[in-house]
Amino acid sequence: MSMTRNALIFGSLSGLVVIVGIIVSLALPHRGNSASSEWLGYLIMILALSMIFFGIKRHRDTVLGGVIRFVPALLLGLGIAAMAGVVYVVVWEIYLAATHYTFIDTYTSAVLAAKRAEGLSGAALDAQIAQMQALKAQYANPLYRVPMTFLEIFPVGLVIALVSAALLRNPKVLPARA
C-alpha cells in the first residue's frame, strides 16, 4: 500500500469518525457548559486521529519491513491529518446545509445565555452581543468558515503526527509481528 493510499484510507476513516462523533454530540442534550462540550469535541478528535498512529505503523510494518525514518513517518501522518481535515470540513458543510445553517445561531445564543447567567449586563453584555453578531456574519462566509473548520482539527492531527513519527521511527516500539 503506497503512502498516498494509506493517507487517503486512514485519513478518511479518521475524518468520518471525528465528524460523526461531533455531530452525535451536538444532537445530544447538553447538560454541561460549553467548556465541557469543547473538551468532548477534542477527546473525539484525539480518539479519531489515533488513526494517524495506526496508519504510520501499518505502512512501517507492511511496506517498509518494520523500519521508518522520522520525516517519512511525519509526512504520512500529516497526509492522514490533512485528509481527515478535508473529510471533516466536507461533512460539516453537508451537515450545516442539511440543518439550514442553524448551528451558528444556536451557538451564539448559547454563549450569550451563558454570559447572562454569569451576570454579564450593560455595556459588557452589549459588547458580547456585538462580538457574537460579528461572528455570525463571518461564519456566513464560506471563505472564513471552511478554513476555520479545517483549523479546528488539523493542529490536533499535527501534534499526533509528530508524536507518532517520533515513537514509530524506533522499530522496537510495537514491532511488526513475524
C-alpha positions, 0 to 999 in steps of 0.5 A, a space after each residue: 500500500 503506497 503512502 498516498 493510499 494509506 493517507 487517503 484510507 486512514 485519513 478518511 476513516 479518521 475524518 468520518 469518525 471525528 465528524 460523526 462523533 461531533 455531530 452525535 454530540 451536538 444532537 445530544 442534550 447538553 447538560 454541561 457548559 460549553 467548556 465541557 462540550 469543547 473538551 468532548 469535541 477534542 477527546 473525539 478528535 484525539 480518539 479519531 486521529 489515533 488513526 494517524 498512529 495506526 496508519 504510520 505503523 501499518 505502512 512501517 510494518 507492511 511496506 517498509 519491513 518494520 523500519 521508518 525514518 522520522 520525516 517519512 513517518 511525519 509526512 504520512 501522518 500529516 497526509 492522514 491529518 490533512 485528509 481527515 481535515 478535508 473529510 471533516 470540513 466536507 461533512 460539516 458543510 453537508 451537515 450545516 446545509 442539511 440543518 439550514 445553517 442553524 448551528 451558528 445561531 444556536 451557538 451564539 445564543 448559547 454563549 450569550 445565555 451563558 454570559 447572562 447567567 454569569 451576570 454579564 449586563 450593560 455595556 459588557 453584555 452589549 459588547 458580547 452581543 456585538 462580538 457574537 453578531 460579528 461572528 455570525 456574519 463571518 461564519 456566513 462566509 464560506 471563505 472564513 468558515 471552511 478554513 476555520 473548520 479545517 483549523 479546528 482539527 488539523 493542529 490536533 492531527 499535527 501534534 499526533 503526527 509528530 508524536 507518532 513519527 517520533 515513537 514509530 521511527 524506533 522499530 522496537 516500539 510495537 514491532 511488526 509481528 513475524 
